[in-house]
Amino acid sequence: MIFLDANFIIAYSVKGHKNYNRAIEIWETIEDKDKIISKLIIAEVLNVLNTRLKTNIELIEKVCEFIANELIILQDEEYYIKGLKLLKEYYPKRIQFTDCVYIALMEDLKIEEIITFDEHFALNRNIKRIY
C-alpha cells in the first residue's frame, strides 16, 4: 500500500505542471500497488484544480473519475483529533492540518510510503517519501 498526496495527483493530472513528467515516471512504478488516499485528498485536489490552477471543468471531471476508478478512498474523520495532536507537535514547522491527518492515518494503518513533492513529510521517520 502506498499513500498518494494531493500534489502528486495534481502533478499527474495537469500537463505542463512542473512535476508532471516525474509524476508519470512514478505512476509507472506503482501501477500494480494498492494506491490509497483519504477523503480530504479529494477536497484538496479539486480545490486546487478549480481555484488555484483554474483548470477547465472537463479536467476536474476526468480527475474525479480517475480517483474513483484507480484509488482506494479511506474515511478520515476518525483521524482529525490525532491530526490535531500532530499539528501541535509540528507547530513550529507550520505543517497543514490535512497533512497531519494523513500522517496520523498512515501511522495507524502502518502505511510506510507516501508519494508527495512536499518535503515536510520527511519529518516523520516512519514514513518514506517518494518524489
FIDREN-674068 format. One record per residue: residue number from 1; residue in one letter; x, y, z of N, C-alpha, C, O in turn. Coordinates in pm, whole numbers, plus 32768, in hexadecimal, padded with zeros to 4 digits. Atoms other than C-alpha are relative to their C-alpha. Layout:
% residues N
ATOM nr rest nX nY nZ caX caY caZ cX cY cZ oX oY oZ
ATOM NUM A X Y Z X Y Z X Y Z X Y Z $
...
//
This chain:
% residues 131
ATOM nr rest nX nY nZ caX caY caZ cX cY cZ oX oY oZ
ATOM 1 M 8055 7F89 8000 8000 8000 8000 8058 807C 8000 80C1 8082 8040 $
ATOM 2 I 7FB7 7F82 8007 8073 815B 7FB0 7F9B 8072 8000 7F35 806C 7FBC $
ATOM 3 F 8059 7F8D 7FF4 7FD2 82A8 800A 8027 8069 7F98 809E 8085 7F86 $
ATOM 4 L 7FE8 7F97 8064 7FAF 83B2 7EFC 7FD5 8087 8039 7F63 8097 8065 $
ATOM 5 D 801F 7F79 7FD2 7FBF 851F 7F61 7FBA 804B 7F8F 7FC6 8027 7F19 $
ATOM 6 A 804A 7FB1 8062 7EE7 8621 7EB2 805C 803A 7F95 8038 803D 7F1F $
ATOM 7 N 7FA9 7FC0 8063 8010 86C9 7E0C 8031 7F9C 7F97 804C 7FC4 7F26 $
ATOM 8 F 7FDC 8064 8064 806F 8582 7D62 7F8E 7FEF 7F9C 7FA6 7FED 7F23 $
ATOM 9 I 8073 8012 8058 7F10 8552 7CD6 7FF1 8078 7FA2 7FD3 8068 7F2B $
ATOM 10 I 8009 7F87 8052 7F0E 86B9 7C5B 806D 8000 7F95 8052 8019 7F20 $
ATOM 11 A 7F91 8003 8061 8065 8699 7BB9 7FE9 7F97 7F95 8008 7FAE 7F20 $
ATOM 12 Y 801B 806D 805E 7FFD 8551 7B17 7F92 8025 7F9D 7F8F 7FF3 7F2D $
ATOM 13 S 8077 7FDF 804E 7EBE 85ED 7A8F 800E 8079 7FA5 7FC3 8087 7F45 $
ATOM 14 V 7FF7 7F80 8046 7F33 873D 7A0B 807F 8004 7FAA 80EE 8017 7FDD $
ATOM 15 K 7F8E 7FF4 805C 8011 873A 78D7 8036 808E 800B 7FEA 80EE 8011 $
ATOM 16 G 7FC3 7F7E 7FF0 8106 8856 78F4 8021 8020 8090 806A 8080 80AB $
ATOM 17 H 7FDD 7FED 7F74 8118 883B 7A6F 8095 7FE4 800F 80CB 7F8D 7FCB $
ATOM 18 K 7F6F 800F 7FF3 8282 8858 7AE3 802A 7F72 8027 809B 7F49 800A $
ATOM 19 N 7FDF 8089 7FD8 8276 86F6 7B73 7FB7 7F96 7FAC 7FB5 7F21 7FD1 $
ATOM 20 Y 804E 805D 8053 81A4 8658 7A5C 8053 7F88 7FD2 8029 7F16 7FE5 $
ATOM 21 N 7FAF 806F 8034 82BA 8589 79BE 802C 7FA0 806E 802A 7F27 805C $
ATOM 22 R 7FD8 8055 7F8F 8335 850B 7B0E 7F88 7FB0 8032 7F97 7F3A 8054 $
ATOM 23 A 8079 8046 7FD3 81CF 84B1 7B72 7FE0 7F8B 7FA3 7FB9 7F20 7FD1 $
ATOM 24 I 8018 806B 8060 81A8 83E4 7A33 8063 7F8D 8019 803B 7F18 8017 $
ATOM 25 E 7F9B 8066 7FE3 82EF 832C 7A7F 7FDC 7FB1 807E 7FE5 7F36 8080 $
ATOM 26 I 8023 8042 7F81 8281 82E3 7BE3 7F88 7FA5 7FED 7F87 7F34 801E $
ATOM 27 W 8079 804F 8015 812A 826A 7B73 8023 7F79 7FC0 7FEC 7F11 7FE6 $
ATOM 28 E 7FDA 807B 8044 81CC 8169 7A90 803E 7F9B 8061 8033 7F22 804B $
ATOM 29 T 7FC1 805B 7FA0 828A 80D8 7BBB 7F9F 7FCD 806A 7FBC 7F6A 80AD $
ATOM 30 I 805F 8028 7F96 8157 80BF 7C9E 7F7C 7FCB 7FC8 7F1F 7FB0 8013 $
ATOM 31 E 807F 8024 8040 804D 8059 7BA5 7FBF 7F83 803D 7F45 7F7B 8046 $
ATOM 32 D 8036 807D 7FCA 8027 7EFF 7C41 7FEB 8002 8097 7FBB 7F9F 80CF $
ATOM 33 K 8010 7FF7 7F6E 8024 7F76 7DAC 7F76 8036 8022 7F36 8079 7FD1 $
ATOM 34 D 8079 7FC1 7FCC 7EF3 7FCD 7E7C 8020 8091 801F 807C 80AE 806C $
ATOM 35 K 7FE9 7F71 7FF1 7EDF 8148 7E6E 7F90 803B 8055 7F1B 8035 8030 $
ATOM 36 I 805E 7FD4 7F9A 7E38 81E7 7F9B 7FFC 8099 8007 8063 80DB 7FFC $
ATOM 37 I 8010 7F72 7FDD 7DAC 8344 7FD7 7F94 8007 806C 7F51 7FA4 8089 $
ATOM 38 S 8070 7FEA 7FA4 7CC1 83D6 80D8 7F9F 8063 7FBF 7FBE 80A0 7F59 $
ATOM 39 K 8065 7FA5 8038 7B88 84A1 809C 8033 8090 7FF9 800F 80DA 7F9E $
ATOM 40 L 7FCB 7F78 8002 7C44 85DF 80F3 8054 801C 7F84 8058 808D 7F53 $
ATOM 41 I 7FB0 7FEF 807A 7D2A 85A6 7FCA 7FA8 802D 7F8C 7FCE 8084 7F3D $
ATOM 42 I 805B 7FDB 806D 7C00 85BD 7EE0 7FE0 8095 8006 7FE4 80DA 7FA1 $
ATOM 43 A 801F 7F71 7FF0 7BA1 8711 7F6D 8077 8056 7FDC 8069 80BC 7F98 $
ATOM 44 E 7F87 7FB3 8021 7D07 878D 7F56 8017 8007 7F6A 802E 8073 7F33 $
ATOM 45 V 7FE7 8006 8090 7D30 871C 7DEE 7F9C 8056 7FB4 7FC3 80A8 7F60 $
ATOM 46 L 8066 7FB6 8049 7BE7 87AB 7D75 8008 8096 801B 7FF4 80E7 7FC0 $
ATOM 47 N 7FF3 7F72 7FE1 7C1A 88F5 7E2B 8075 803F 7FB5 8067 80AD 7F7F $
ATOM 48 V 7F8C 7FC9 8047 7D75 8928 7D95 7FE4 8007 7F6A 8001 806D 7F2B $
ATOM 49 L 801D 7FFE 808F 7D05 88C6 7C37 7F9F 8070 7FDB 7FAF 80B3 7F75 $
ATOM 50 N 8069 7F9F 801E 7BD7 89AA 7C48 8029 8090 801D 8015 80E8 7FC9 $
ATOM 51 T 7FEA 7F75 7FD8 7C4F 8ADF 7D04 808D 8032 7FE7 809F 80A3 7FBA $
ATOM 52 R 7F77 7FD0 8011 7DCA 8AEF 7CF6 802F 7FF1 7F70 8068 804E 7F37 $
ATOM 53 L 7FD2 8016 8089 7E10 8A55 7BA2 7F99 8026 7F97 7FB9 8033 7F21 $
ATOM 54 K 806D 7FD6 8059 7CBF 8AB7 7B0C 7FF7 7FA8 7F82 7FEB 7FDA 7F12 $
ATOM 55 T 800B 805D 8070 7CB1 897E 7A34 7F6F 7FF9 7FD1 7F14 8026 8016 $
ATOM 56 N 8088 800B 8036 7B85 8933 795A 7FB4 7F8F 8046 7FF0 7F35 8081 $
ATOM 57 I 8057 805F 7FBA 7A60 8869 79DF 8013 7F73 7FCA 8001 7F12 8013 $
ATOM 58 E 7FEA 8085 803B 7AAB 874B 78F0 8075 7FB9 8045 806E 7F41 805F $
ATOM 59 L 7F8E 803C 7FBB 7BFD 8711 7996 7FDA 7FDB 808F 8000 7F71 80C1 $
ATOM 60 I 802C 801E 7F77 7B60 8724 7AEF 7FAD 7F80 8002 7FC0 7F2B 8059 $
ATOM 61 E 8051 807A 8009 7A61 861C 7A88 8058 7F86 7FE3 8042 7F1B 801B $
ATOM 62 K 7FA5 806E 8022 7B76 8544 79F2 804F 7FD4 807B 8062 7F5C 8091 $
ATOM 63 V 7FB7 8020 7F86 7C3C 8557 7B37 7FA5 7FB9 8063 7FD1 7F5B 80A6 $
ATOM 64 C 8060 8045 7FA7 7B06 84F6 7BFE 7FED 7F6F 7FD5 7FEA 7F16 802A $
ATOM 65 E 800E 808A 8033 7AD8 83C4 7B20 807E 7FAF 801D 8074 7F3A 8043 $
ATOM 66 F 7F82 8042 7FE2 7C48 836C 7B48 8005 7FD6 8093 8027 7F64 80B3 $
ATOM 67 I 7FFE 801D 7F71 7C2C 8381 7CC2 7F9F 7F8E 8021 7FC3 7F31 8068 $
ATOM 68 A 8066 8066 7FE4 7AED 82B1 7CCA 8026 7F76 7FCA 8007 7F10 8008 $
ATOM 69 N 7FE3 8080 8042 7B73 81A4 7BDF 8087 7FC4 8022 8098 7F4A 8017 $
ATOM 70 E 7F76 8031 7FEF 7CE4 8188 7C39 8032 7FFB 808F 8095 7FB8 80AC $
ATOM 71 L 7FCA 7FF0 7F79 7D09 81D9 7DAB 7FA1 7FC8 8069 7F28 7FC3 8056 $
ATOM 72 I 804E 802C 7F8C 7C95 814C 7EF6 7FED 807B 8059 804F 80BA 8082 $
ATOM 73 I 8020 7F88 7FB3 7BE5 8260 7FB9 7FDB 7FD8 808E 7F7C 7F8C 80A3 $
ATOM 74 L 8019 8020 7F74 7BF2 824C 8135 7FB3 806F 8045 7FC5 80E5 8026 $
ATOM 75 Q 8040 7F9E 7FAA 7B10 82F6 822D 806C 803A 805B 80C5 7FF1 8086 $
ATOM 76 D 7F95 7FC4 7FB0 7BE3 83EB 82F4 7FD0 8049 807D 8022 807E 80C8 $
ATOM 77 E 8036 7FB1 7F92 7AFB 8488 83F6 8039 7FD8 8087 804E 802E 80DD $
ATOM 78 E 7FCF 802E 7F7E 7B7E 83B2 8513 8090 802C 801A 80C2 801B 808A $
ATOM 79 Y 7F75 7FD7 7FF0 7CDC 843E 84DA 800F 8096 8017 8080 80C7 8023 $
ATOM 80 Y 7FF8 7F6F 7FEE 7C85 85AF 8509 803C 8024 8088 808E 807F 8090 $
ATOM 81 I 7FCB 7FE3 7F7B 7CD0 85AB 8680 8095 7FDC 8006 80E5 8028 803C $
ATOM 82 K 7F73 8026 8005 7E16 84EE 8649 804E 8063 7FAA 80C1 8084 7FCA $
ATOM 83 G 7FC0 7F9C 8055 7E67 85E5 8534 8018 8082 804B 807F 80C3 8038 $
ATOM 84 L 7FF1 7F86 7FAF 7E2F 8707 8624 8075 7FF1 8061 80C0 8050 8077 $
ATOM 85 K 7F8E 8017 7FA5 7F24 866A 871B 8084 800D 7FB4 80E4 8047 7FE7 $
ATOM 86 L 7F87 7FF3 8050 8026 864F 8606 8017 8092 7FD6 808A 80BF 7FCE $
ATOM 87 L 7FF4 7F72 8023 7FDE 87B7 859E 8045 804B 8072 809B 80A0 805A $
ATOM 88 K 7FC1 7FC1 7F8C 803C 8820 86FF 8093 7FD7 800A 80E9 802A 802B $
ATOM 89 E 7F76 8031 7FFB 8176 8748 86F1 8057 8043 7F96 80C9 806A 7FB1 $
ATOM 90 Y 7FB5 7FC6 806F 81E2 87D3 85A0 7FEA 8096 7FF3 8014 80D2 7F8F $
ATOM 91 Y 802A 7F74 800B 8161 8933 85E9 806E 805E 7FD1 8054 80B2 7F7B $
ATOM 92 P 7F99 7FA3 802F 82AF 89E5 85C1 801E 7FF5 7F6A 804E 8054 7F2E $
ATOM 93 K 7FE6 8015 808E 82CB 8951 8461 7F8B 802D 7FA9 7F98 8035 7F2F $
ATOM 94 R 8077 7FD0 8047 816C 89CC 8400 7FD1 7F9F 7F92 7FB8 7FC7 7F21 $
ATOM 95 I 8033 8064 805D 80FF 8889 835A 7F67 800B 7FFC 7F28 8022 8063 $
ATOM 96 Q 8091 7FF6 800E 7F9B 888D 82D3 7FB9 7F94 8051 7FEB 7F24 805F $
ATOM 97 F 8051 805F 7FB4 7E8F 87E5 83A3 7FE3 7F83 7FAE 7FEA 7F13 7FE1 $
ATOM 98 T 8021 8074 8053 7E2F 8706 827F 8076 7F9F 7FF9 8063 7F25 7FFF $
ATOM 99 D 7F8B 8056 8005 7F93 8682 8268 8016 7FB8 8084 8042 7F45 8086 $
ATOM 100 C 7FF8 8041 7F7D 7F92 863A 83DD 7F9B 7F8D 8008 7FB8 7F24 8041 $
ATOM 101 V 8064 806B 8004 7E53 856F 83A9 8036 7F8B 7FAF 8026 7F17 7FD6 $
ATOM 102 Y 7FC9 806C 8053 7F00 84AB 8293 806D 7FB3 804A 8073 7F38 8041 $
ATOM 103 I 7F98 8043 7FB2 8029 8461 8374 7FC1 7FA7 806B 7FEC 7F35 807D $
ATOM 104 A 8044 8050 7F99 7F42 83EB 848C 7FC1 7F84 7FC3 7FCE 7F17 7FFA $
ATOM 105 L 803F 8070 8046 7E82 830F 8399 8069 7F99 7FD6 8057 7F21 7FEA $
ATOM 106 M 7F97 805A 802F 7FC1 827D 8307 803F 7FB4 8074 8058 7F3C 806B $
ATOM 107 E 7FC6 8042 7F8C 8054 8236 845C 7FA3 7F93 8035 7FCE 7F24 8051 $
ATOM 108 D 8062 805D 7FC9 7F17 818E 84D4 7FEF 7F84 7FA8 7FE2 7F15 7FDB $
ATOM 109 L 8014 806E 805E 7EF2 80B6 839C 8083 7FC1 7FD1 8085 7F67 7F7D $
ATOM 110 K 7F7B 8034 8021 8068 8073 8386 8021 8009 7F6B 805D 7FAE 7F30 $
ATOM 111 I 7FDB 7FE2 808A 8086 810A 822C 8085 804A 8007 808D 80B6 8042 $
ATOM 112 E 7F78 7FCC 7FEE 81F8 8150 820B 8032 805A 7F91 809B 8099 7F9F $
ATOM 113 E 7FD1 7FB0 8071 8210 8202 80BB 7F96 8065 7FD6 7F1F 8049 7FD4 $
ATOM 114 I 8057 7F98 8036 817F 8345 8038 8043 803A 7F83 80BC 8052 7F81 $
ATOM 115 I 7FCE 7FBB 8077 81A5 83DA 7EDF 7FD4 8091 800E 7F5D 80B1 800C $
ATOM 116 T 801A 7F73 7FEB 81C2 854E 7F10 8078 8052 7FD5 80E9 8023 7FD9 $
ATOM 117 F 7F95 7FA3 801D 828B 8677 7EA0 8016 8060 8075 8069 80BA 806D $
ATOM 118 D 7FF0 7FAF 7F86 8266 8713 7FFD 806F 7FC7 8057 806C 7F51 807A $
ATOM 119 E 7F8D 802D 7FB3 83A9 8700 80C3 7FE0 7FE4 8092 8025 7F94 80D1 $
ATOM 120 H 8018 800F 7F70 830C 8715 821C 7FD7 7F73 802A 7FDD 7F52 80A1 $
ATOM 121 F 801F 808A 7FDB 829B 85AB 820D 807E 7FB5 802C 8075 7F4D 806E $
ATOM 122 A 7F81 803C 7FD6 840C 8557 8240 8017 8013 8096 806F 7FD2 80CF $
ATOM 123 L 7FF2 7FED 7F70 83E5 85D5 83A6 7FDB 7F83 804E 800C 7F6E 80BD $
ATOM 124 N 802B 807B 7FBD 8340 848C 83FF 805A 7F8E 7FD2 805B 7F6A 7F5C $
ATOM 125 R 7F9E 8067 8023 8448 837C 840B 7FC1 7F7C 7FD6 8004 7F29 7F99 $
ATOM 126 N 8044 807D 8022 8347 8267 83DE 7FC5 8001 7F74 7F92 7F9C 7F45 $
ATOM 127 I 803C 7FF1 8084 82D8 82E8 828B 806D 8017 7F99 80BF 8072 7FA7 $
ATOM 128 K 7FA2 7FEF 806E 83A5 82BE 814F 7FBC 8055 7F95 7F50 8033 7F64 $
ATOM 129 R 8036 7FA4 8064 836A 83DC 805E 8039 7FDE 7F78 80B2 7FD8 7F66 $
ATOM 130 I 7FD8 8019 808A 8372 838A 7EEC 7FDE 807C 7FB1 7F6C 80AB 7FB4 $
ATOM 131 Y 8012 7F83 804B 839F 84B9 7E0B 8052 8003 7F83 804E 8065 7F39 $
//
